[in-house]
């Protein structure tokens, strides 16, 4: 076979491979797989149940208690709205019960359990705090704990706080960090060192050019919180990298049909 023919077939194989390299959308369980029996949002059960159904990752939220302990909870207050996480000691917070009867977990407890969950990534959302100093303190503590537990390859980070995003990247340039507030373009995210955008569905539908721009920039696309089948199908057709959802089993079922 001549060199020209070898080159021709090489180009042809590359082209065919590129044509077939359609992005396979992956599912992230929002606050874990909580929408199932025996589970609750941000509970240890939600984490383990997400691992059982083998989604890509399980997302959870982290606050810093008044005495500097990272705690797992979504809202700035406890479920009964009686305690503000930033202004309450970890000792008191750990006495709070979740909907499934578990106690409010610490980040350390969550990460140690997550280390045993071999099928999933741990998607850590660092919540915006009352001051830059508290955000920076939380960021440093989270990164140190992840490193100490040897989970750096298993953990990815997200935040609505641009300060926190930049601090994560500054302290660990190798960390996988995505921004949640849909205020920056994919190009701008790439410039500050983010590996992806993690925007809500309405923002992405309003700015559909971001799908193309993100792919051109080489950054990942994650969209939240997507619970309806037709919305998931839209994102799958857009070759979205990740869908964050309260209905992870539905997402997995749709992907299997592709």
C-alpha positions in Angstrom: 0.0 0.0 0.0 1.4 3.4 -1.0 2.0 6.2 1.5 -0.8 8.2 -0.1 -3.3 5.4 0.5 -2.1 5.0 4.1 -2.6 8.7 4.7 -6.0 8.6 3.1 -7.2 5.6 5.3 -5.7 7.2 8.4 -7.6 10.4 7.8 -10.8 8.4 7.0 -10.5 6.4 10.3 -9.9 9.6 12.3 -12.9 11.3 10.7 -15.2 8.3 11.4 -13.9 8.2 15.0 -14.6 11.9 15.5 -18.1 11.5 14.0 -18.9 8.7 16.5 -17.3 10.5 19.5 -20.7 11.8 20.7 -20.6 13.0 24.2 -22.1 10.5 26.6 -24.1 12.5 29.2 -23.6 11.4 32.8 -25.9 11.8 35.8 -25.1 13.5 39.1 -27.5 13.0 42.1 -28.5 16.3 43.5 -27.9 16.2 47.3 -27.5 12.5 46.8 -30.1 10.0 45.9 -32.6 11.2 48.4 -35.9 10.8 46.6 -36.2 7.2 47.6 -37.2 5.1 50.6 -35.1 5.5 53.7 -33.1 8.5 52.4 -33.0 12.2 52.9 -31.3 15.2 51.3 -27.6 15.4 52.1 -27.8 12.2 54.3 -25.2 9.4 54.4 -28.0 7.2 53.1 -28.4 9.5 50.0 -24.7 9.2 49.3 -24.6 5.4 49.6 -27.8 5.0 47.5 -26.3 7.2 44.8 -23.4 4.8 44.8 -25.7 1.8 44.5 -27.3 3.0 41.3 -23.9 4.0 39.9 -24.4 7.6 38.9 -21.3 9.6 37.9 -21.4 11.6 41.1 -23.3 12.6 44.3 -23.5 16.3 45.1 -23.6 17.7 48.6 -23.4 21.1 50.4 -20.9 22.3 53.0 -21.1 25.1 55.6 -18.7 26.2 58.2 -20.0 26.0 61.8 -19.3 28.8 64.3 -16.4 26.8 65.7 -14.9 26.1 62.3 -16.1 22.6 61.5 -17.3 21.9 58.0 -20.9 20.5 58.2 -23.2 19.0 55.5 -26.5 20.9 54.9 -28.1 22.7 52.0 -29.8 25.7 53.6 -28.1 28.3 55.8 -30.4 27.1 58.6 -31.4 23.8 60.0 -34.6 22.2 58.8 -36.7 23.8 61.5 -35.0 27.2 60.8 -34.1 27.5 64.4 -30.3 27.3 64.0 -28.0 29.3 61.6 -25.2 27.0 60.6 -22.6 29.8 60.5 -23.6 30.9 64.0 -24.0 27.5 65.7 -21.4 25.2 67.2 -20.8 21.8 65.6 -21.7 20.1 68.8 -25.2 21.5 68.6 -25.5 21.0 64.9 -24.6 17.3 65.2 -27.7 16.8 67.4 -30.0 17.9 64.6 -31.9 15.1 62.8 -32.6 14.7 59.1 -35.9 13.6 57.6 -34.8 9.9 57.7 -33.6 10.0 61.3 -29.9 10.4 60.7 -28.0 13.2 62.5 -26.6 16.1 60.6 -23.3 14.8 59.3 -19.9 16.5 59.3 -17.8 16.8 56.1 -15.3 14.4 57.6 -18.0 11.7 58.2 -19.3 12.3 54.7 -15.9 12.0 53.0 -15.0 8.9 54.9 -18.2 7.2 53.8 -17.7 8.5 50.3 -14.2 7.0 50.2 -15.9 3.6 50.4 -18.3 4.4 47.6 -16.3 3.0 44.7 -18.6 3.9 41.8 -19.1 7.7 42.3 -17.3 11.0 42.4 -17.9 13.3 45.3 -19.2 16.7 44.1 -18.6 19.2 46.9 -20.6 22.4 46.9 -19.0 25.1 49.1 -21.8 27.5 50.1 -21.3 31.3 50.0 -20.7 32.6 53.5 -21.2 35.9 55.4 -17.6 37.0 54.9 -14.6 36.4 52.6 -12.6 35.2 55.6 -15.1 32.5 56.4 -15.3 31.4 52.8 -11.5 31.2 52.6 -11.3 29.3 55.9 -13.9 26.8 54.7 -12.0 26.4 51.3 -8.7 25.7 53.0 -10.3 23.2 55.5 -12.1 21.3 52.7 -9.0 21.0 50.5 -6.9 19.9 53.5 -9.4 17.3 54.5 -9.7 15.9 51.0 -5.9 15.7 50.7 -5.5 14.1 54.1 -8.1 11.4 53.2 -6.4 10.9 49.8 -9.5 11.7 47.9 -8.2 14.4 45.5 -8.9 12.2 42.4 -12.4 11.4 43.6 -13.6 14.9 44.6 -14.8 17.8 42.4 -15.8 21.3 43.6 -18.6 23.7 42.8 -19.7 27.0 44.3 -21.9 30.1 43.7 -19.2 32.2 45.2 -16.6 33.4 42.7 -14.3 34.2 45.5 -14.4 30.5 46.6 -14.0 29.3 43.1 -10.8 31.4 42.6 -9.5 30.4 46.1 -10.0 26.7 45.3 -8.0 27.1 42.1 -5.3 29.3 43.8 -4.7 26.7 46.6 -4.9 23.7 44.3 -4.5 24.5 40.6 -5.1 20.8 39.8 -8.5 20.8 41.5 -11.6 20.3 39.3 -13.6 23.4 39.9 -16.9 24.6 38.3 -18.8 27.8 38.8 -22.6 27.8 39.6 -23.6 31.4 39.0 -24.5 31.8 35.4 -22.8 35.2 35.2 -19.6 34.3 33.3 -19.2 33.0 29.7 -17.4 29.7 29.1 -14.4 31.7 27.8 -14.2 33.7 31.0 -14.4 30.5 33.1 -11.6 28.9 31.1 -9.5 32.0 31.7 -9.8 31.8 35.5 -9.0 28.1 35.5 -12.4 26.4 35.8 -12.7 23.0 34.2 -16.4 23.5 33.6 -19.6 25.5 34.0 -22.4 24.3 36.2 -25.4 26.4 35.3 -29.2 26.1 35.7 -31.3 25.0 32.9 -33.0 28.3 32.2 -29.7 30.1 31.9 -28.4 27.5 29.4 -31.6 27.6 27.3 -31.4 31.4 27.3 -27.7 31.3 26.2 -27.7 28.3 23.9 -24.5 29.5 22.3 -22.7 28.6 25.5 -23.1 24.9 24.6 -20.9 25.4 21.5 -18.6 27.9 23.2 -17.9 25.5 26.1 -17.0 22.7 23.7 -14.7 25.0 21.7 -13.0 26.1 25.0 -12.6 22.5 26.1 -14.6 22.9 29.4 -17.3 20.6 30.7 -21.0 21.4 30.8 -23.2 20.5 33.8 -26.8 21.7 34.0 -29.0 21.7 37.1 -31.6 20.9 38.6 -33.2 19.0 35.8 -36.0 16.7 36.8 -38.3 16.4 33.8 -37.8 13.8 31.0 -38.2 16.3 28.1 -35.6 18.6 29.7 -33.2 15.8 30.2 -33.7 14.7 26.6 -33.0 18.2 25.4 -29.7 18.2 27.3 -28.7 14.8 26.1 -29.3 15.9 22.5 -27.2 19.0 23.2 -24.4 16.5 24.3 -24.3 18.0 27.7 -21.5 16.3 29.8 -23.5 16.2 33.1 -27.1 16.5 34.3 -27.6 17.2 38.0 -31.0 15.9 39.1 -33.3 15.0 41.9 -34.4 12.0 39.7 -31.1 10.2 39.0 -32.8 6.9 38.2 -34.9 8.6 35.5 -31.7 10.1 34.0 -29.9 6.8 34.0 -32.8 5.1 32.3 -32.9 7.8 29.5 -29.2 7.5 28.9 -29.4 3.8 28.5 -31.9 4.3 25.7 -29.4 6.4 23.7 
